[in-house]
Each structure stands twice: as structure tokens, then as C-alpha cells.
């Protein structure tokens, strides 16, 4: 028997300030077992494979274990499996089309490392300048973000230029990807960045922070801004607004979930018996 583990990220280790303390302890315990029992580790991006490989090498050198653990990678797919043309998009989302101002979209869990507060701050500056753009945040799960959620709920622009969608279906999400002006990913750290490739498949432009994994999966196809720099994010949004309507968006290729599964199986089969 051979054991192959998938590691999505090392966020509880590399960025412990972004997660609850109990997760750090549990994750360290789990990783210690991977170093003892895994014959190979597969990560969801080359960038994360580099981080995990370096971490395992340093940890193994500090222990009495003399084993080596190969680390490889595969990519996640981007097709939205549960899009159903017969499943009506919810009315709250459909009503966004009644106003013609551009929509900027955020998709993912609502948590500190996603930097929603930076993005909201950028739009507050734009709104103060009279820019008519809307921010739509889609996120079904959240943690360590109670104050932010309360601020959004009570914001002067709530349900006017600021929207929070907690129960989006794949059909809802596809509708938004096809009609937004851009997806914004402002994350401090990610193992991959699934909304980026979902947006690419829909032909939606992407604005994202300049972290290594985003450079890997969105190189040449995104507008990057300096992580944590709200001024630079405002610049990137204004640049996208200036180009709205210049050309039609076109779908860009990315692998399907079936192809993703094949990549993973290839990585598993590479382990010698």
C-alpha cells in the first residue's frame, strides 16, 4: 500500500493570524502525520507545491526521520457542475440588471485573508468621487468577520451599490460571472484561487492581488495590484471601468473537473509500488 495526501494550502501554518487558534493546533498535528505516513503529497498549484516541499524538507531535517516525500501538483477544474437552465436565478440577483452601472464581483468565503475590507474601502473612495459602480460579495460561509458583516449590513450603500449574497447557487454564480465587469480577488494567501479560473471560463476580466499563485494561474490575463495597497486597487478598478464596453469578453480555456481528476490520478500513479 502507498499513501498519497492532497494538501490544499498551509495557511494555518504560514498565516496563523487569519484562522482560529484551534485550527493551527489541529493542522500541525495532521501535517506531522503526513510527514510520517505519506509516500507522496499532491498540491493544487505549483506555487503551493513549492511552499509545502520546502516546509516538509525543513521539518524532516529537524527530526530523526530520514525519509523523503516527493511533492507534485495538479490543477482544480472550473466547470460549475450544478448550473441548470431550468433553475431560475433568484430575484435579488436578477434585479441587479435593472441598473446599468458596472458590477464588480467577489466570490468566496468571507474571512480575513480574503481582504474584503480592503475592497470595500476602495469602493468607498470611488463612491465618494461619484463613481457609479457596484460591489457584489458572494460568500456562503464566514469566520472571524462579524464586524465586517455588521458593517456591510448597516452600510449606507447596502442594497444600492453594495450587495451581499449568502445563498448563491451555481446558476446564480454563472449569471453573475457572465454580466459583471470584473472579478476581484484581493487575497493575502491562497492555495489556488478557484473563482479566477471560473471567471476565465466565463470570459470575465480579473483584478487580483500580486501573490505568487495568482501570478501562476492568471499570468497575462489579469490586472494585478499590490497586496494590501488600496490606492493601487482603486487604480486597477478605474482602469477596468475605463475599458468597459471596448471589446466583448470571450471565454478563455481552463481544464474541466474531469481533466483535473485525470491530473490527480496521474500524480497518484507516479508513486512507485
PyMOL commands that set and color helices and strands:
alter all, ss='L'
color gray80, all
select helices_A, chain A and resi 11-14+16-18+21-37+46-61+91-98+112-114+116-128+146-153+170-179+194-202+212-218+230-243+257-269
alter helices_A, ss='H'
color red, helices_A
select strands_A, chain A and resi 4-7+40-43+70-73+102-107+133-138+162-165+182-185+206-209+222-225
alter strands_A, ss='S'
color yellow, strands_A
deselect
rebuild
show_as cartoon
